Amino acid sequence: MSILAKNQILEKVASGEIVVNPPLDQFQLQAHAIDLRLGYTFMIPKQWHVTTKGREAFSLDHLANPKDSNHFDIVELEKGQTFQLLPGEHILASTLETITWPDNLMSVLYPRSSTNRRGISIDLTGIVDAGYSGQLVIPIKNNTTSQIITLYPGERFCQITFEELTEASGKPDGTYHQKDVIDGFMVKDNKLEELDFITRGDISQLKEKFSIDPKTE
């Protein structure tokens, strides 16, 4: 695999292989990456909820309730509004951009060094699959113990690189399309059977049922 340089990214944007909406501006292009801007959607983990027993702290079990988004408060900011990130607080946010790329490219989302210097950490989120289309989720944490950090929708916040695969993944464009960033955070139906095996501890049965034959894949 090889990482696309600036001119290669521009060529693929011009040809429509990479689609960015809203379109890129001059500030976003880097030598071998694109700076992404912070979006307007923020997901804040809840600390408690009211049940039949009364006020209870959230005890999260992502395998028992894989499609439950109720443990987040969703904040949608409007033009001109900001988001104050509290000391030690961990949230999820969206990118401003919706990005689509073909099945012969994969990408990796990285923090910008200028963002980290403010006391914020953006986790390296790992590989974003080939053929992806949608906004991206940014995990954000305020690492300070006493400072409130103001986040501005529209500021350049993280960056994405594109790597060209030696062969196409075989998945059509849009396979990983998300309606919006909140839907994209939820576990898809086709993963629920896997999670069912894991919660029962039947890993050997999972491996047996979903085994791969490299000769036929």
Order of alpha helices (4+ residues) and beta strands (2+ residues): beta-alpha-beta-beta-beta-beta-beta-beta-beta-beta-beta-alpha-beta-beta-beta-beta-beta-beta-alpha-alpha-alpha
